[in-house]
Amino acid sequence: MSGSADAADSVSSADPVSLAVPAPAPAPEVPAARTVEGDDPLDRAVWRLRSRGCWDDAAALLEPHSARHAPAALRRAALLVERCMFTTTGWAEAEDALRAAEALAGNDDERGGAACERGHLAYAATVLGVRDRADEARSALGRAAALLAPTAAGRPLLDFRRGLMAEHVADSPDAARAAYRRAHAGATAQGDSLLLSFTWRHLAGLALRDGELTEARHGFAESLRIREELGFLVGTAPALAALADAAPEDDADRLRAEAARLFRLMGGVPTWLADHLSTATAAT
């Protein structure tokens, strides 16, 4: 669906269930800069397309505004970077959009936001096995940290992405947990619900890794609840699959079957979920 605005059917998922011990299945998903944006008709249209995995169409809506307006250019670049993470395609387009956003950035917040997106793109290429760009990711995220004030709007997202680097690149769960908690607190303060769905999920994954079942259950259920409430269809299958990893066998089968159904509905996006759902897909 990444190149098309064909409407996805609305879906329902299983209610959160009682869980029993598990093995975590980390996934490299990350939200784009900011989330559901205001009441402006353009913002609503961009969100509707983005939430259904139609990143090209969402970016096209922003293109007329992005030639001279740095925030619009950054939003457009973030959408195309997110498409890379979910589809493993579109790298050249994301690079071009990011360079344009970097060229327009006129203050520390804008430069920091662009650096955060560059770090995210390099992280995505690394964890998805496209090319090892871990050093570039570290450098860009470090530059973003130097540019963004502790109270800047982009700081919680930056903290979250630094947590992903710590967990999935540096294999440092303690550093990852600290970064996710900072991101969670910042997202809570800013009312950034979609980012909260990511921090809940990744904190739950670390809890699961440590055998903290109650904490993991709560986090996965909260992540799924938020995504369903927001209508973030493209991120709902991963949330269902994460909850399934912590569920008793019967409930896990049901949750994975629903995740597989939604995965097919979304045209096989996110692509990295395919292997995790292969058993459920074959059975349904």
C-alpha positions in Angstrom: 0.0 0.0 0.0 3.0 2.3 0.2 2.4 3.8 -3.2 -1.4 3.8 -3.2 -4.2 5.5 -1.4 -6.6 2.6 -1.8 -8.8 2.6 1.3 -8.1 -0.2 3.8 -11.1 -1.9 5.4 -11.6 -1.1 9.1 -10.5 -4.0 11.3 -11.1 -5.2 14.8 -8.6 -7.0 17.0 -8.8 -9.2 20.0 -9.3 -7.7 23.4 -6.2 -7.8 25.6 -5.9 -11.2 27.3 -4.3 -12.7 30.3 -0.8 -13.7 29.5 1.8 -16.2 30.5 5.6 -16.2 30.1 7.2 -15.5 26.7 10.1 -14.8 24.5 10.3 -11.3 23.2 10.2 -10.6 19.5 11.8 -7.1 19.0 10.8 -5.2 15.9 12.6 -2.2 14.5 9.6 0.1 14.1 9.7 3.7 14.9 7.3 6.6 14.5 7.9 9.5 12.1 8.4 13.0 13.5 5.3 14.0 15.3 2.1 12.0 15.0 -1.6 13.0 14.6 -1.3 16.7 13.9 -4.0 19.1 14.8 -7.3 19.9 13.2 -6.1 21.4 10.0 -7.6 19.6 6.9 -4.1 19.0 5.5 -2.9 17.5 8.7 -6.0 15.2 8.9 -5.5 14.1 5.2 -1.8 13.4 5.8 -2.6 11.3 8.9 -5.4 9.3 7.2 -3.0 8.3 4.4 0.0 7.7 6.7 -2.0 5.6 9.1 -3.0 3.3 6.2 0.6 3.0 4.9 0.1 5.4 1.9 3.3 7.3 2.5 3.9 8.4 -1.1 0.4 10.0 -1.3 0.8 11.6 2.1 4.2 13.0 1.1 2.7 14.3 -2.2 0.2 16.4 -0.2 3.1 18.1 1.6 5.3 18.6 -1.5 3.8 22.0 -2.6 4.4 23.3 0.9 7.9 21.8 1.4 9.8 23.7 -1.3 10.4 26.8 0.9 8.9 25.8 4.3 11.3 24.0 6.5 8.8 22.3 8.9 6.8 21.0 5.9 10.0 19.7 4.3 11.0 17.9 7.5 7.5 16.3 7.8 7.7 15.1 4.2 11.2 13.6 4.8 10.0 11.9 7.9 7.1 10.2 6.1 9.5 8.9 3.4 12.0 7.7 6.0 9.1 5.9 7.8 8.2 4.3 4.5 11.7 2.9 4.3 11.4 1.4 7.8 8.0 -0.3 7.1 8.7 -1.4 3.5 12.5 -1.5 3.0 12.0 0.5 -0.2 12.3 4.1 -1.3 15.7 4.8 0.1 16.8 7.2 -2.6 13.6 9.3 -2.4 14.0 9.5 1.4 17.6 10.7 1.0 16.6 13.4 -1.5 13.8 14.6 0.8 16.1 14.6 3.8 18.8 16.6 2.0 16.1 19.2 1.0 14.9 19.4 4.6 18.5 19.8 5.8 19.1 22.6 3.3 16.0 24.6 4.5 16.6 24.2 8.2 17.1 27.6 9.7 17.3 27.2 13.5 18.5 24.6 16.0 15.1 22.9 16.3 14.9 22.4 12.5 18.5 21.3 12.2 18.1 19.0 15.2 14.9 17.5 13.7 16.7 16.9 10.4 19.6 15.3 12.1 17.2 13.0 14.1 15.7 11.9 10.8 19.1 11.3 9.2 20.0 9.2 12.2 16.7 7.3 11.9 17.3 6.6 8.2 20.8 5.3 8.9 19.5 3.2 11.8 16.8 1.7 9.5 19.3 0.8 6.8 21.5 -0.9 9.5 18.8 -3.0 11.3 17.1 -4.0 8.1 20.3 -5.3 6.6 20.4 -2.9 3.7 23.8 -1.4 4.6 25.7 -0.9 7.9 25.3 2.8 8.7 25.6 2.5 12.5 28.4 5.1 12.8 26.4 7.6 10.7 23.3 6.9 12.9 25.2 7.5 16.1 26.8 10.7 14.7 23.5 12.1 13.5 21.6 11.3 16.7 24.4 12.8 18.7 24.2 16.0 16.6 20.5 16.1 17.2 21.0 15.8 20.9 23.4 18.8 20.9 20.9 20.9 18.9 17.6 20.1 20.5 17.0 21.6 23.9 15.7 19.3 26.7 12.3 20.9 26.4 12.2 20.9 22.6 9.2 19.2 20.9 11.4 16.8 19.1 13.3 15.6 22.2 11.1 12.6 23.2 11.3 11.2 19.7 15.1 11.6 19.7 15.3 9.9 23.1 13.2 7.0 21.7 15.5 6.6 18.7 18.6 6.6 20.9 16.9 3.9 22.9 16.5 1.8 19.7 20.2 2.3 18.9 21.1 1.1 22.4 18.8 -1.9 22.2 19.2 -3.1 18.6 22.7 -1.9 17.6 24.7 -1.6 20.8 22.8 -4.5 22.6 22.7 -2.4 25.8 19.2 -3.0 27.3 19.9 -0.9 30.4 20.8 2.2 28.3 17.8 1.5 26.1 15.4 1.3 29.0 16.6 4.6 30.4 16.2 6.3 27.0 12.7 4.8 26.5 11.6 6.0 29.9 12.8 9.5 29.1 10.9 9.3 25.8 7.8 8.0 27.5 7.8 10.8 30.1 8.3 13.4 27.3 5.6 11.9 25.1 3.2 11.9 28.1 4.0 15.6 28.8 3.4 16.6 25.2 0.3 14.4 24.7 2.0 12.5 21.9 -0.2 9.4 21.9 1.4 7.6 19.0 4.9 7.9 20.4 3.5 6.5 23.6 2.3 3.4 21.8 5.9 2.9 20.7 7.5 3.5 24.1 4.9 1.2 25.9 5.7 -1.5 23.4 9.5 -1.3 23.6 9.5 -1.0 27.4 7.3 -4.0 27.5 9.7 -5.9 25.2 12.5 -5.3 27.7 10.3 -6.3 30.6 9.5 -9.5 28.8 13.2 -10.1 28.2 13.7 -9.8 32.0 10.8 -12.1 32.8 8.6 -9.3 34.2 5.4 -10.6 32.9 2.9 -8.2 34.5 4.8 -5.2 33.3 5.1 -6.6 29.9 1.5 -7.5 29.6 0.4 -4.0 30.6 2.8 -2.3 28.2 1.8 -4.5 25.2 -1.9 -4.0 25.9 -1.5 -0.2 26.2 0.4 -0.1 22.9 -2.3 -2.0 21.1 -5.1 0.0 22.7 -3.6 3.4 21.7 -3.1 2.2 18.1 -6.6 1.0 17.8 -8.0 4.2 19.3 -5.9 6.4 16.9 -6.7 4.2 13.9 -3.0 3.5 13.2 -3.8 0.6 11.0 -0.3 0.1 9.6 1.0 -0.3 13.2 -1.7 -2.5 14.6 -0.5 -5.9 13.2 2.9 -5.5 15.0 1.1 -4.6 18.2 -1.1 -7.7 18.0 2.0 -9.8 17.2 3.9 -8.4 20.2 0.9 -9.2 22.5 0.8 -12.7 21.1 4.4 -13.3 22.1 3.4 -12.9 25.7 0.0 -14.8 25.5 -0.9 -18.4 26.4 -0.8 -20.7 23.4 -4.5 -20.6 22.5 -4.8 -16.8 22.8 -1.4 -16.4 21.0 -2.7 -18.3 18.0 -5.8 -16.1 17.8 -3.8 -12.9 18.1 -1.3 -14.0 15.5 -4.1 -15.0 13.1 -5.6 -11.6 13.5 -2.2 -9.9 13.0 -1.7 -12.0 9.9 -5.1 -11.1 8.5 -4.4 -7.4 9.0 -0.9 -7.8 7.6 -2.4 -9.2 4.4 -5.0 -6.4 4.3 -2.2 -3.8 4.5 -0.4 -5.4 1.5 2.4 -7.1 3.5 3.4 -4.1 5.5 5.5 -3.8 7.6 7.6 -6.2 5.6 9.8 -7.3 8.5 6.8 -8.8 10.2 6.4 -11.5 7.5 8.8 -14.1 9.0 7.3 -13.6 12.5 3.8 -14.3 11.2 4.7 -17.0 8.7 3.2 -19.8 10.7 -0.1 -17.9 11.4 -0.3 -16.8 7.7 0.1 -20.4 6.5 -2.7 -21.5 8.8 -5.3 -18.9 7.9 
